[in-house]
Amino acid sequence: MTPDILLRFAYTIGIILLGLGAYWLVNQRLLSRAKSNLNSLLSPLPNKPVIVYFTTPDCAPCKTVQRPALEKLINLLGEKLHVVEIDATEHPDLAKTWGVMSVPTTFLLDSRGEARYVNNGVTRAEKLMEQLQTL
């Protein structure tokens, strides 16, 4: 009985690690796409951290959680932060180029324009602030 439980536990850990690895690979791919497509979005670079925020008009979490979180950061950081909001329905080619699969999606770029973080789904202001502090 015990070896069966240990085998199931090992399978479970293996599946979790595979899932985490796949998630990491997808995020790395999105970051590399963002780096290669930055010039199509920002020219010249603002020389400060940038949040690129993909949304749609009918995205409820975008309106109720993500946009207020971004507004909170803008109020806290003011001119030290640049936020670019992109409607993925108006610019589907841009969303596709950046690899956006769902909204909201936020990309955090450092002051040199290098994509450092990608957040798929709603991201709270506290997490965004932590990510900005590492830039």
HELIX and SHEET records of a PDB file:
HELIX    1   1 THR A    2  SER A   36  1                                  35    
HELIX    2   2 LEU A   38  SER A   40  5                                   3    
HELIX    3   3 ALA A   60  PRO A   61  1                                   2    
HELIX    4   4 CYS A   62  GLN A   66  3                                   5    
HELIX    5   5 ARG A   67  LEU A   77  1                                  11    
HELIX    6   6 GLY A   78  LYS A   80  5                                   3    
HELIX    7   7 PRO A   92  TRP A   98  1                                   7    
HELIX    8   8 ALA A  125  GLN A  133  1                                   9    
SHEET    1   A 4 HIS A  82  ASP A  87  0                                        
SHEET    2   A 4 VAL A  50  THR A  55  1                                        
SHEET    3   A 4 THR A 105  LEU A 109 -1                                        
SHEET    4   A 4 ALA A 115  ASN A 120 -1                                        
END                                                                             
